[in-house]
Amino acid sequence: MNRHARGDAAAKTIGSYRWTICALLFFATTINYLDRQVLSLLAPSLSARFGWTNTDYADIAAAFQFVYALSLLFAGRIVDRLGTKRAYVLAIVVWSAGAVAHAFALDLGAALNGVLGAFGLAALPASVGGFMIARAVLAIGEAGNFPAAIKATAEYFPRTERSLAVGIFNSGANIGAILAPLTVPLVAALWGWQAAFVWIGAIGFLWIGFWAVLFDEPARQRRLSRTELAYIQDGAADPVGACPAPARKAGWGDLLRCRQTWAFVTGKFLTDGVWWFFLFWLPKYLADTYGMQPTAMALPLTVLYSMTMVGSIGGGWLPAWFMARGDGVYDGRLKAMLLIALFPLAVLLAQPLGHLGYWVPVLLIGVGASAHQAWSANLLTMPADMFPKHCVASVVGIGGLAGGIGGVVLTKLGGALFDHYGAAGSIQTGYMIMFALCAGAYLAAWCLIKLLVPVHVMARLPGELANA
């Protein structure tokens, strides 16, 4: 029997229901990114309709990122307390309602100005204030996606498969980013911009039915064979050096005393904003630089985000390749992340070669965005590598807060730069600066992660030592 045949036989013996759970996480993440990208695709036309400046749009985008960041801090704790199943349902109900609420942004803005007026505060443009409210509700719900998905991965997958599972479900972000330019401009053109938010936002409610039927904790999952459950539990057990589950849950103070937490926080702060920048500003970049309309952006954005699928899944597979050659889990992951961190440097060429046509920067930025997804597949797995399962979602939430703050900083910086250089007739200088920051972020993050946690050490939480 050859090696592939033995592998197939082993897979049949173990079972594969855990991959059904991975598929559910994939579709949830697809919906998550589909909902959040509707605004960026309609931004050029909405900016013209409502008279937004780049700073106005940056404020709306930053409202999502800031609330998302704060919500992530609490989302991780909520997921750990409520459990994965109930927390995920709560998250997707809230974010789907927030996505639909964008269609009523003018009414929300008028209501906000009524409240501000009652307190003697200055009113905001109704469209700006209304979209900020809708983005905030969307952010609160969407903050639950990754803490819940990472926790589900830690529950259903052994350590050797986790980065691949994360890479697969995280590629749902790319599918969402691909589907959005193919559907949103068309729906908006046929039925109006409000319909795009309503129809896209309602998809999340369909997912809840599948989740309710198909997901349960592994020990109570009737569709999971005893062999597969044993395989998961054996490979997912916390390794030697981890503390046992404590009498009380580890608090944020306990987690923040761990170098492992700060390594994850640093990686998220420096690199999450790069993805936000690509997600929120690429349609504006194509419109500013090449005068493209939303319907004309469908093909280049589809190609770009199709490239990111390769990065997401390939990035999840790469550390396993190093591990198969004798590296430990952490060493294999860091080697993979160092290699991945080199690819975003291609973005440095986007502006110098932009005169050759829009496909050149699209493809170069596609390399950088693909590398980001490969990087994220590994970075998101690090909490499960270094912390006991009972606090993984909380660590993900802390890192998410840091990533969101990094995203707010980069988004606001971009808006300020584009308005400043745009007023001077050289907006491309602003894009060149932003692309340079995006290109170098990953190498800087890798160096700091390596400095903070040079070798694999499981976190020993201060609140647990007395119980160890």
LUMLO-459137 format. One record per residue (C-alpha): residue in three letters; x, y, z. Coordinates in Angstrom, 1 decimal, m for minus. Each point is the difference from the previous one (the first is absolute). Layout:
N
resn: ALA&east: X&north: Y&up: Z
...
END
This chain:
468
resn: MET&east: 0.0&north: 0.0&up: 0.0
resn: ASN&east: 1.5&north: 3.4&up: m1.0
resn: ARG&east: 0.2&north: 3.0&up: 2.3
resn: HIS&east: m3.1&north: 1.8&up: m1.5
resn: ALA&east: m2.1&north: m3.2&up: 0.3
resn: ARG&east: 1.1&north: m0.4&up: 3.7
resn: GLY&east: m0.9&north: 3.7&up: 0.6
resn: ASP&east: m3.5&north: m0.5&up: m1.6
resn: ALA&east: m0.6&north: m3.1&up: 2.1
resn: ALA&east: 1.1&north: 1.7&up: 3.2
resn: ALA&east: m2.3&north: 2.9&up: m0.8
resn: LYS&east: m3.0&north: m2.3&up: m0.5
resn: THR&east: 0.8&north: m1.8&up: 3.3
resn: ILE&east: 0.2&north: 3.2&up: 2.0
resn: GLY&east: m3.0&north: 1.8&up: m1.6
resn: SER&east: m0.3&north: 3.5&up: m1.3
resn: TYR&east: m2.9&north: 1.7&up: 1.7
resn: ARG&east: 2.4&north: 2.7&up: 1.3
resn: TRP&east: 0.3&north: 1.2&up: m3.6
resn: THR&east: m3.8&north: 0.6&up: m0.1
resn: ILE&east: 0.5&north: 2.4&up: 2.9
resn: CYS&east: 2.8&north: 1.6&up: m1.9
resn: ALA&east: m2.4&north: 0.5&up: m2.9
resn: LEU&east: m2.5&north: 1.7&up: 2.3
resn: LEU&east: 2.8&north: 2.4&up: 1.2
resn: PHE&east: 1.0&north: 0.6&up: m3.6
resn: PHE&east: m3.5&north: 1.1&up: m1.0
resn: ALA&east: m0.5&north: 2.1&up: 3.1
resn: THR&east: 3.3&north: 1.8&up: m0.8
resn: THR&east: m1.1&north: 0.5&up: m3.6
resn: ILE&east: m3.2&north: 1.7&up: 1.1
resn: ASN&east: 2.0&north: 2.0&up: 2.5
resn: TYR&east: 2.2&north: 1.5&up: m2.6
resn: LEU&east: m2.8&north: 0.3&up: m2.6
resn: ASP&east: m2.0&north: 2.2&up: 2.4
resn: ARG&east: 2.9&north: 2.2&up: 1.0
resn: GLN&east: 1.1&north: 0.7&up: m3.6
resn: VAL&east: m3.2&north: 1.3&up: m1.4
resn: LEU&east: 0.8&north: 3.5&up: 1.1
resn: SER&east: 3.5&north: 0.1&up: m1.5
resn: LEU&east: m1.4&north: m1.0&up: m3.4
resn: LEU&east: m2.7&north: 2.6&up: 0.1
resn: ALA&east: 2.3&north: 2.7&up: 1.5
resn: PRO&east: 0.9&north: 1.8&up: m3.3
resn: SER&east: m3.7&north: 0.4&up: m0.9
resn: LEU&east: m1.2&north: 0.7&up: 3.6
resn: SER&east: 2.8&north: 2.6&up: 0.3
resn: ALA&east: m1.3&north: 1.8&up: m3.1
resn: ARG&east: m3.6&north: m0.4&up: 1.2
resn: PHE&east: 0.6&north: 1.4&up: 3.5
resn: GLY&east: 3.0&north: 2.2&up: m0.6
resn: TRP&east: 2.4&north: m1.9&up: 2.2
resn: THR&east: 3.7&north: 0.9&up: 0.2
resn: ASN&east: 2.6&north: m2.6&up: 0.5
resn: THR&east: 0.1&north: 1.0&up: 3.7
resn: ASP&east: m3.8&north: m0.6&up: 0.2
resn: TYR&east: 0.4&north: m3.4&up: m1.5
resn: ALA&east: 3.0&north: m0.7&up: 2.3
resn: ASP&east: m2.2&north: 1.0&up: 3.0
resn: ILE&east: m2.7&north: m2.5&up: m1.0
resn: ALA&east: 2.5&north: m2.8&up: m0.6
resn: ALA&east: 1.8&north: 0.8&up: 3.2
resn: ALA&east: m3.3&north: m0.1&up: 2.0
resn: PHE&east: m0.3&north: m3.6&up: m1.1
resn: GLN&east: 3.6&north: m0.8&up: 0.9
resn: PHE&east: 0.0&north: 1.8&up: 3.3
resn: VAL&east: m3.3&north: m1.7&up: 1.2
resn: TYR&east: 1.2&north: m3.3&up: m1.4
resn: ALA&east: 3.2&north: 0.3&up: 1.9
resn: LEU&east: m1.7&north: 0.7&up: 3.3
resn: SER&east: m2.6&north: m2.7&up: m0.6
resn: LEU&east: 2.6&north: m2.6&up: m0.7
resn: LEU&east: 1.4&north: 0.5&up: 3.5
resn: PHE&east: m3.4&north: m1.0&up: 1.4
resn: ALA&east: m0.9&north: m2.4&up: m2.7
resn: GLY&east: 2.7&north: m2.4&up: 1.0
resn: ARG&east: m1.2&north: 0.0&up: 3.6
resn: ILE&east: m3.6&north: m0.5&up: m1.1
resn: VAL&east: 0.9&north: m2.9&up: m2.2
resn: ASP&east: 1.9&north: m1.7&up: 2.8
resn: ARG&east: m2.9&north: 0.5&up: 2.4
resn: LEU&east: m3.0&north: m0.7&up: m2.3
resn: GLY&east: 1.7&north: m2.8&up: m2.0
resn: THR&east: 0.6&north: m0.1&up: m3.7
resn: LYS&east: m3.4&north: m1.0&up: m1.2
resn: ARG&east: m2.1&north: 2.7&up: 1.8
resn: ALA&east: 2.6&north: 2.7&up: m0.4
resn: TYR&east: 0.2&north: m0.5&up: m3.8
resn: VAL&east: m3.8&north: 0.3&up: m0.4
resn: LEU&east: m0.1&north: 3.2&up: 2.0
resn: ALA&east: 2.9&north: 1.4&up: m2.1
resn: ILE&east: m1.5&north: m0.6&up: m3.3
resn: VAL&east: m3.5&north: 1.2&up: 0.9
resn: VAL&east: 1.5&north: 3.3&up: 1.1
resn: TRP&east: 2.3&north: 0.5&up: m2.9
resn: SER&east: m2.7&north: m0.9&up: m2.6
resn: ALA&east: m2.3&north: 2.5&up: 1.6
resn: GLY&east: 2.8&north: 2.6&up: m0.1
resn: ALA&east: 0.6&north: m0.8&up: m3.7
resn: VAL&east: m3.7&north: 0.6&up: m0.9
resn: ALA&east: 0.0&north: 3.2&up: 2.1
resn: HIS&east: 2.3&north: 1.7&up: m2.5
resn: ALA&east: m3.0&north: 0.3&up: m2.3
resn: PHE&east: m1.6&north: 2.3&up: 2.6
resn: ALA&east: 3.1&north: 2.1&up: 0.6
resn: LEU&east: m1.7&north: 3.3&up: m0.7
resn: ASP&east: m2.7&north: m0.7&up: 2.5
resn: LEU&east: 2.6&north: m1.1&up: 2.6
resn: GLY&east: 2.0&north: 3.2&up: m0.7
resn: ALA&east: m3.1&north: 2.2&up: 0.5
resn: ALA&east: m0.8&north: m1.8&up: 3.3
resn: LEU&east: 3.7&north: 0.4&up: 1.1
resn: ASN&east: m0.2&north: 3.7&up: m0.7
resn: GLY&east: m3.2&north: 0.3&up: 2.0
resn: VAL&east: 1.9&north: m1.6&up: 3.0
resn: LEU&east: 3.0&north: 2.3&up: m0.5
resn: GLY&east: m2.2&north: 3.0&up: m0.2
resn: ALA&east: m1.7&north: m0.9&up: 3.2
resn: PHE&east: 3.3&north: 0.2&up: 1.7
resn: GLY&east: 1.1&north: 3.2&up: m1.8
resn: LEU&east: 2.6&north: m1.8&up: m2.1
resn: ALA&east: 0.8&north: 0.7&up: m3.6
resn: ALA&east: m1.8&north: m2.0&up: m2.6
resn: LEU&east: 1.8&north: m2.3&up: m2.5
resn: PRO&east: m0.9&north: m0.3&up: m3.6
resn: ALA&east: m2.9&north: m2.5&up: 0.1
resn: SER&east: 1.6&north: m2.4&up: m2.4
resn: VAL&east: 3.3&north: m0.1&up: 1.9
resn: GLY&east: m1.6&north: m0.4&up: 3.4
resn: GLY&east: m2.5&north: m2.6&up: m1.2
resn: PHE&east: 2.7&north: m2.2&up: m1.7
resn: MET&east: 2.1&north: 0.3&up: 3.1
resn: ILE&east: m2.8&north: m1.4&up: 2.1
resn: ALA&east: m0.7&north: m2.9&up: m2.4
resn: ARG&east: 3.7&north: m0.8&up: m0.2
resn: ALA&east: 0.2&north: 0.0&up: 3.8
resn: VAL&east: m2.8&north: m2.6&up: 0.3
resn: LEU&east: 1.6&north: m2.1&up: m2.8
resn: ALA&east: 3.3&north: 0.2&up: 1.8
resn: ILE&east: m1.4&north: m1.2&up: 3.3
resn: GLY&east: m1.4&north: m3.1&up: m1.6
resn: GLU&east: 2.9&north: m0.7&up: m2.3
resn: ALA&east: 2.4&north: 0.1&up: 2.9
resn: GLY&east: m1.3&north: m3.4&up: 1.1
resn: ASN&east: 0.9&north: m1.8&up: m3.2
resn: PHE&east: 3.7&north: m0.6&up: 0.5
resn: PRO&east: 0.1&north: m0.7&up: 3.7
resn: ALA&east: m2.8&north: m2.6&up: m0.4
resn: ALA&east: 1.6&north: m1.5&up: m3.1
resn: ILE&east: 3.4&north: m0.3&up: 1.6
resn: LYS&east: m1.6&north: m1.6&up: 3.1
resn: ALA&east: m1.9&north: m2.4&up: m2.2
resn: THR&east: 3.2&north: m0.9&up: m1.8
resn: ALA&east: 1.8&north: m0.6&up: 3.3
resn: GLU&east: m3.0&north: m2.3&up: 1.1
resn: TYR&east: m0.2&north: m2.0&up: m3.2
resn: PHE&east: 3.5&north: m0.3&up: m1.4
resn: PRO&east: 3.3&north: m1.4&up: 1.3
resn: ARG&east: 3.0&north: 2.4&up: 0.1
resn: THR&east: 1.5&north: m1.3&up: m3.2
resn: GLU&east: m3.1&north: 0.8&up: m2.0
resn: ARG&east: m1.0&north: 3.3&up: 1.6
resn: SER&east: 1.9&north: 2.4&up: m2.3
resn: LEU&east: m1.3&north: m1.8&up: m3.1
resn: ALA&east: m3.6&north: 0.2&up: 1.4
resn: VAL&east: 0.5&north: 3.7&up: 0.9
resn: GLY&east: 1.4&north: 0.6&up: m3.5
resn: ILE&east: m3.0&north: m1.7&up: m1.6
resn: PHE&east: m2.7&north: 1.8&up: 2.0
resn: ASN&east: 1.9&north: 3.3&up: m0.2
resn: SER&east: 0.0&north: m0.3&up: m3.8
resn: GLY&east: m3.7&north: 0.7&up: 0.3
resn: ALA&east: 1.1&north: 3.6&up: 0.4
resn: ASN&east: 1.4&north: m0.2&up: m3.5
resn: ILE&east: m3.2&north: m1.6&up: m1.4
resn: GLY&east: m2.0&north: 2.7&up: 1.6
resn: ALA&east: 2.3&north: 2.6&up: m1.5
resn: ILE&east: m0.4&north: m1.7&up: m3.4
resn: LEU&east: m3.7&north: m0.3&up: 0.1
resn: ALA&east: m0.5&north: 3.6&up: 1.1
resn: PRO&east: 1.2&north: 1.7&up: m3.2
resn: LEU&east: m1.9&north: m2.5&up: m2.1
resn: THR&east: m3.3&north: 0.5&up: 1.8
resn: VAL&east: m0.1&north: 3.4&up: 1.8
resn: PRO&east: 0.3&north: 2.4&up: m2.9
resn: LEU&east: m2.5&north: m2.1&up: m2.0
resn: VAL&east: m2.6&north: 0.0&up: 2.7
resn: ALA&east: 0.6&north: 3.7&up: 0.6
resn: ALA&east: m0.4&north: 0.8&up: m3.7
resn: LEU&east: m3.2&north: m2.0&up: m0.3
resn: TRP&east: m1.8&north: 0.8&up: 3.2
resn: GLY&east: 2.0&north: 2.8&up: 1.7
resn: TRP&east: 2.7&north: 0.3&up: 2.6
resn: GLN&east: m2.4&north: m0.7&up: 2.9
resn: ALA&east: m1.0&north: m3.4&up: m1.5
resn: ALA&east: 3.7&north: m1.0&up: m0.1
resn: PHE&east: 0.3&north: 0.3&up: 3.7
resn: VAL&east: m3.4&north: m1.7&up: 0.7
resn: TRP&east: 0.4&north: m3.0&up: m2.2
resn: ILE&east: 3.7&north: m0.7&up: 0.8
resn: GLY&east: m0.6&north: 0.6&up: 3.7
resn: ALA&east: m2.9&north: m2.5&up: 0.2
resn: ILE&east: 2.2&north: m2.9&up: m1.1
resn: GLY&east: 1.3&north: m0.5&up: 3.6
resn: PHE&east: m3.3&north: m1.0&up: 1.3
resn: LEU&east: 0.0&north: m3.1&up: m2.3
resn: TRP&east: 3.3&north: m1.2&up: 1.4
resn: ILE&east: m1.4&north: m0.1&up: 3.5
resn: GLY&east: m2.3&north: m3.0&up: m0.8
resn: PHE&east: 2.9&north: m2.1&up: m1.2
resn: TRP&east: 2.1&north: 0.9&up: 3.0
resn: ALA&east: m2.8&north: m0.8&up: 2.4
resn: VAL&east: m0.4&north: m3.5&up: m1.5
resn: LEU&east: 3.6&north: m1.0&up: m0.7
resn: PHE&east: 2.1&north: 1.4&up: 2.8
resn: ASP&east: 0.4&north: m1.2&up: 3.6
resn: GLU&east: 3.0&north: m0.5&up: 2.3
resn: PRO&east: 2.1&north: m3.0&up: m1.1
resn: ALA&east: m0.8&north: m2.0&up: 3.1
resn: ARG&east: m3.8&north: 0.4&up: m0.7
resn: GLN&east: 0.2&north: m0.2&up: m3.8
resn: ARG&east: m2.1&north: m3.0&up: m1.1
resn: ARG&east: 1.4&north: 0.2&up: m3.6
resn: LEU&east: 3.6&north: m0.3&up: 1.2
resn: SER&east: 1.3&north: m3.6&up: 0.2
resn: ARG&east: 1.8&north: m1.2&up: 3.1
resn: THR&east: 3.1&north: m0.5&up: m2.0
resn: GLU&east: 0.0&north: 3.6&up: m1.3
resn: LEU&east: m0.8&north: 1.4&up: 3.4
resn: ALA&east: 3.0&north: m2.0&up: 1.5
resn: TYR&east: 2.2&north: 1.3&up: m2.8
resn: ILE&east: m1.1&north: 3.6&up: 0.7
resn: GLN&east: 0.3&north: m0.2&up: 3.7
resn: ASP&east: 3.4&north: m1.7&up: m0.1
resn: GLY&east: 1.4&north: 2.5&up: m2.5
resn: ALA&east: m1.7&north: 3.0&up: 1.5
resn: ALA&east: 1.0&north: m0.6&up: 3.6
resn: ASP&east: 2.0&north: 2.8&up: 1.6
resn: PRO&east: 3.7&north: m1.0&up: m0.1
resn: VAL&east: 2.3&north: m0.6&up: 2.9
resn: GLY&east: 0.8&north: 3.3&up: 1.7
resn: ALA&east: m3.6&north: 1.4&up: m0.2
resn: CYS&east: m1.8&north: 0.7&up: 3.2
resn: PRO&east: m3.2&north: m1.9&up: 0.8
resn: ALA&east: m3.3&north: 1.7&up: m0.3
resn: PRO&east: m0.3&north: 2.3&up: 3.0
resn: ALA&east: m2.7&north: 0.4&up: 2.6
resn: ARG&east: m0.6&north: 3.5&up: m1.5
resn: LYS&east: 0.3&north: 1.2&up: m3.5
resn: ALA&east: 3.2&north: 1.9&up: m0.8
resn: GLY&east: m0.6&north: 3.7&up: m0.1
resn: TRP&east: 1.3&north: 2.5&up: m2.4
resn: GLY&east: 2.7&north: 1.1&up: 2.5
resn: ASP&east: 1.2&north: m3.6&up: 0.2
resn: LEU&east: 0.2&north: m0.3&up: m3.8
resn: LEU&east: 1.7&north: 3.4&up: m0.4
resn: ARG&east: 2.8&north: m1.2&up: 2.2
resn: CYS&east: 1.0&north: m2.6&up: m2.5
resn: ARG&east: 2.6&north: 0.7&up: m2.7
resn: GLN&east: m2.0&north: m2.4&up: m2.3
resn: THR&east: m2.9&north: 2.4&up: 0.2
resn: TRP&east: 2.2&north: 3.0&up: m1.0
resn: ALA&east: 1.5&north: m1.9&up: m2.9
resn: PHE&east: m3.5&north: m0.7&up: m1.4
resn: VAL&east: m1.1&north: 3.6&up: 0.8
resn: THR&east: 3.1&north: 1.4&up: m1.8
resn: GLY&east: m0.6&north: m2.1&up: m3.1
resn: LYS&east: m3.6&north: 1.1&up: m0.2
resn: PHE&east: 0.6&north: 3.7&up: 0.6
resn: LEU&east: 2.6&north: 0.3&up: m2.7
resn: THR&east: m1.6&north: m2.1&up: m2.7
resn: ASP&east: m3.8&north: 0.0&up: 0.4
resn: GLY&east: m0.2&north: 3.6&up: m1.3
resn: VAL&east: 1.6&north: m1.0&up: m3.2
resn: TRP&east: m2.9&north: m2.3&up: m0.9
resn: TRP&east: m2.5&north: 2.7&up: 1.1
resn: PHE&east: 1.8&north: 2.5&up: m2.3
resn: PHE&east: m0.2&north: m2.4&up: m3.0
resn: LEU&east: m3.7&north: m0.8&up: 0.8
resn: PHE&east: m1.3&north: 3.5&up: 0.5
resn: TRP&east: 2.3&north: 2.1&up: m2.3
resn: LEU&east: 0.6&north: m2.1&up: m3.1
resn: PRO&east: m3.2&north: 1.0&up: m1.8
resn: LYS&east: 0.8&north: 3.6&up: 0.8
resn: TYR&east: 3.6&north: m0.5&up: m1.2
resn: LEU&east: m1.3&north: m1.3&up: m3.3
resn: ALA&east: m2.5&north: 2.8&up: m0.4
resn: ASP&east: 2.6&north: 2.7&up: 1.0
resn: THR&east: 2.8&north: m1.4&up: m2.1
resn: TYR&east: m1.7&north: m1.4&up: m3.1
resn: GLY&east: m3.5&north: 1.6&up: 0.1
resn: MET&east: m1.6&north: m3.4&up: 0.3
resn: GLN&east: m3.8&north: m0.4&up: 0.8
resn: PRO&east: m1.2&north: m2.7&up: 2.4
resn: THR&east: m1.2&north: m2.4&up: m2.7
resn: ALA&east: 3.4&north: 0.3&up: m1.8
resn: MET&east: 1.8&north: m1.0&up: 3.2
resn: ALA&east: m1.7&north: m3.5&up: 0.2
resn: LEU&east: 2.6&north: m1.8&up: m2.1
resn: PRO&east: 3.2&north: 1.4&up: 1.5
resn: LEU&east: m1.3&north: m0.3&up: 3.6
resn: THR&east: m1.2&north: m3.6&up: m0.7
resn: VAL&east: 3.5&north: m0.9&up: m1.3
resn: LEU&east: 1.7&north: 1.7&up: 2.9
resn: TYR&east: m2.1&north: m1.8&up: 2.7
resn: SER&east: 0.2&north: m3.3&up: m1.9
resn: MET&east: 3.7&north: 0.3&up: 0.5
resn: THR&east: m0.5&north: 0.3&up: 3.8
resn: MET&east: m1.6&north: m3.4&up: 0.1
resn: VAL&east: 3.3&north: m1.5&up: m1.0
resn: GLY&east: 1.7&north: 1.8&up: 2.8
resn: SER&east: m2.5&north: m0.9&up: 2.6
resn: ILE&east: 0.0&north: m3.7&up: m0.6
resn: GLY&east: 3.6&north: m0.2&up: m1.0
resn: GLY&east: 1.0&north: 2.0&up: 3.1
resn: GLY&east: m1.9&north: m2.5&up: 2.1
resn: TRP&east: 1.8&north: m2.9&up: m1.6
resn: LEU&east: 3.5&north: 1.4&up: 0.0
resn: PRO&east: 0.9&north: m0.5&up: 3.7
resn: ALA&east: m1.2&north: m3.6&up: m0.2
resn: TRP&east: 2.6&north: m0.4&up: m2.8
resn: PHE&east: 2.8&north: 1.2&up: 2.4
resn: MET&east: m1.4&north: m2.2&up: 2.8
resn: ALA&east: 0.1&north: m3.0&up: m2.2
resn: ARG&east: 3.7&north: 0.6&up: m0.4
resn: GLY&east: 0.7&north: m0.1&up: 3.7
resn: ASP&east: m0.9&north: 3.5&up: 1.3
resn: GLY&east: m2.1&north: 0.5&up: 3.0
resn: VAL&east: m3.4&north: 1.7&up: m0.3
resn: TYR&east: 1.2&north: 3.4&up: 1.0
resn: ASP&east: 3.3&north: m0.1&up: m1.9
resn: GLY&east: m1.8&north: m1.2&up: m3.1
resn: ARG&east: m2.6&north: 2.8&up: 0.3
resn: LEU&east: 2.7&north: 2.7&up: 0.5
resn: LYS&east: 2.0&north: m1.3&up: m3.0
resn: ALA&east: m3.2&north: 0.1&up: m2.1
resn: MET&east: m0.8&north: 3.5&up: 1.2
resn: LEU&east: 3.5&north: 1.4&up: m0.8
resn: LEU&east: m0.3&north: m1.3&up: m3.5
resn: ILE&east: m3.5&north: 1.4&up: m0.4
resn: ALA&east: 1.2&north: 3.4&up: 1.3
resn: LEU&east: 2.2&north: 0.5&up: m3.0
resn: PHE&east: m2.8&north: m0.1&up: m2.6
resn: PRO&east: m1.7&north: 3.3&up: 1.0
resn: LEU&east: 3.1&north: 1.9&up: m1.1
resn: ALA&east: m1.4&north: m0.4&up: m3.5
resn: VAL&east: m2.5&north: 2.7&up: 0.9
resn: LEU&east: 2.9&north: 2.5&up: m0.1
resn: LEU&east: m0.1&north: m0.2&up: m3.8
resn: ALA&east: m3.7&north: 0.7&up: m0.4
resn: GLN&east: 0.4&north: 3.8&up: m0.4
resn: PRO&east: 3.3&north: 0.1&up: m1.9
resn: LEU&east: m1.4&north: m2.4&up: m2.6
resn: GLY&east: m3.6&north: 1.3&up: 0.1
resn: HIS&east: 0.5&north: 1.9&up: m3.3
resn: LEU&east: 0.0&north: m3.4&up: m1.8
resn: GLY&east: m3.7&north: m0.4&up: 0.7
resn: TYR&east: m2.3&north: m0.9&up: 2.9
resn: TRP&east: 0.7&north: m3.7&up: m0.3
resn: VAL&east: 3.6&north: 0.4&up: 1.2
resn: PRO&east: m0.9&north: 1.5&up: 3.4
resn: VAL&east: m3.0&north: m2.3&up: 0.3
resn: LEU&east: 2.2&north: m3.0&up: m0.4
resn: LEU&east: 2.8&north: 1.3&up: 2.3
resn: ILE&east: m2.5&north: 1.0&up: 2.7
resn: GLY&east: m1.6&north: m3.4&up: m0.5
resn: VAL&east: 3.4&north: m1.6&up: 0.9
resn: GLY&east: 0.1&north: 2.1&up: 3.2
resn: ALA&east: m3.7&north: m0.8&up: 0.9
resn: SER&east: 0.6&north: m3.7&up: m0.7
resn: ALA&east: 3.0&north: 0.2&up: 2.4
resn: HIS&east: m2.1&north: 1.6&up: 2.6
resn: GLN&east: m2.5&north: m2.8&up: 0.0
resn: ALA&east: 2.9&north: m2.5&up: 0.2
resn: TRP&east: 1.4&north: 1.9&up: 2.9
resn: SER&east: m3.4&north: 0.2&up: 1.7
resn: ALA&east: m0.6&north: m3.7&up: m0.3
resn: ASN&east: 3.1&north: m0.5&up: 2.2
resn: LEU&east: m0.4&north: 3.0&up: 2.3
resn: LEU&east: m3.5&north: m0.9&up: 0.9
resn: THR&east: 1.1&north: m3.5&up: 0.9
resn: MET&east: 2.7&north: 1.2&up: 2.4
resn: PRO&east: m2.4&north: 0.4&up: 3.0
resn: ALA&east: m1.0&north: m3.6&up: m0.3
resn: ASP&east: 3.7&north: m1.0&up: m0.2
resn: MET&east: 0.9&north: 1.9&up: 3.2
resn: PHE&east: m3.0&north: 0.1&up: 2.3
resn: PRO&east: m2.4&north: m2.5&up: 1.5
resn: LYS&east: m3.3&north: m0.4&up: m1.9
resn: HIS&east: m2.1&north: 1.6&up: 2.7
resn: CYS&east: 1.5&north: 3.5&up: m0.6
resn: VAL&east: 0.8&north: m0.1&up: m3.8
resn: ALA&east: m3.0&north: 2.1&up: m1.0
resn: SER&east: 0.9&north: 2.6&up: 2.6
resn: VAL&east: 3.6&north: 0.3&up: m1.3
resn: VAL&east: m1.4&north: 0.3&up: m3.6
resn: GLY&east: m2.3&north: 2.8&up: 1.3
resn: ILE&east: 2.9&north: 1.9&up: 1.5
resn: GLY&east: 2.0&north: m0.4&up: m3.2
resn: GLY&east: m3.0&north: 1.1&up: m2.0
resn: LEU&east: m0.3&north: 3.2&up: 2.0
resn: ALA&east: 3.7&north: 0.7&up: m0.8
resn: GLY&east: m0.6&north: m0.8&up: m3.7
resn: GLY&east: m3.1&north: 2.2&up: m0.1
resn: ILE&east: 1.9&north: 2.9&up: 1.5
resn: GLY&east: 2.8&north: m0.5&up: m2.5
resn: GLY&east: m2.7&north: 0.1&up: m2.7
resn: VAL&east: m1.5&north: 3.2&up: 1.3
resn: VAL&east: 3.5&north: 1.6&up: 0.0
resn: LEU&east: 0.8&north: m1.1&up: m3.6
resn: THR&east: m3.5&north: 1.0&up: m1.3
resn: LYS&east: 0.0&north: 3.4&up: 1.6
resn: LEU&east: 3.6&north: 0.6&up: m1.2
resn: GLY&east: m1.0&north: m1.0&up: m3.5
resn: GLY&east: m3.0&north: 2.4&up: m0.1
resn: ALA&east: 2.1&north: 2.8&up: 1.2
resn: LEU&east: 2.8&north: m0.7&up: m2.5
resn: PHE&east: m2.4&north: m0.3&up: m2.9
resn: ASP&east: m1.8&north: 3.3&up: 0.8
resn: HIS&east: 3.4&north: 1.8&up: 0.6
resn: TYR&east: 1.7&north: m1.2&up: m3.2
resn: GLY&east: m3.3&north: 0.0&up: m2.0
resn: ALA&east: m0.4&north: 3.7&up: 0.8
resn: ALA&east: 3.6&north: 0.5&up: m1.3
resn: GLY&east: m0.8&north: m1.9&up: m3.2
resn: SER&east: 2.3&north: m3.0&up: 0.9
resn: ILE&east: m2.3&north: m2.5&up: 1.7
resn: GLN&east: 2.3&north: m2.8&up: m1.4
resn: THR&east: 2.7&north: 1.1&up: 2.5
resn: GLY&east: m2.5&north: m0.9&up: 2.8
resn: TYR&east: m0.5&north: m3.4&up: m1.5
resn: MET&east: 3.7&north: m0.6&up: m0.3
resn: ILE&east: 0.5&north: 0.8&up: 3.7
resn: MET&east: m2.8&north: m2.4&up: 1.0
resn: PHE&east: 1.3&north: m2.8&up: m2.2
resn: ALA&east: 3.4&north: 0.3&up: 1.5
resn: LEU&east: m1.4&north: m0.3&up: 3.5
resn: CYS&east: m2.0&north: m3.0&up: m1.0
resn: ALA&east: 3.0&north: m1.7&up: m1.7
resn: GLY&east: 2.3&north: 0.1&up: 3.0
resn: ALA&east: m2.5&north: m0.8&up: 2.8
resn: TYR&east: 0.4&north: m3.7&up: 0.0
resn: LEU&east: 3.8&north: m0.2&up: 0.3
resn: ALA&east: m0.2&north: 2.5&up: 2.9
resn: ALA&east: m2.7&north: m2.1&up: 1.7
resn: TRP&east: 1.9&north: m3.3&up: m0.5
resn: CYS&east: 3.2&north: 1.5&up: 1.6
resn: LEU&east: m2.0&north: 1.2&up: 3.1
resn: ILE&east: m1.8&north: m3.4&up: 0.3
resn: LYS&east: 3.3&north: m1.8&up: m0.1
resn: LEU&east: 1.5&north: 2.4&up: 2.6
resn: LEU&east: m3.0&north: m0.5&up: 2.4
resn: VAL&east: m0.3&north: m3.8&up: m0.4
resn: PRO&east: 3.3&north: m1.3&up: m1.5
resn: VAL&east: m0.9&north: m3.7&up: 0.8
resn: HIS&east: m3.3&north: m1.8&up: 0.6
resn: VAL&east: m1.1&north: 0.4&up: 3.6
resn: MET&east: m3.6&north: m0.6&up: 1.1
resn: ALA&east: m1.4&north: 2.9&up: 1.9
resn: ARG&east: m0.2&north: m0.5&up: 3.8
resn: LEU&east: m2.7&north: 2.3&up: 1.1
resn: PRO&east: 0.6&north: 1.7&up: 3.5
resn: GLY&east: m3.6&north: m0.7&up: 1.0
resn: GLU&east: 0.5&north: m3.7&up: m0.6
resn: LEU&east: 3.3&north: m0.7&up: 1.6
resn: ALA&east: m1.6&north: m0.5&up: 3.4
resn: ASN&east: m2.2&north: m2.7&up: m1.4
resn: ALA&east: 2.8&north: m1.8&up: m2.0
END
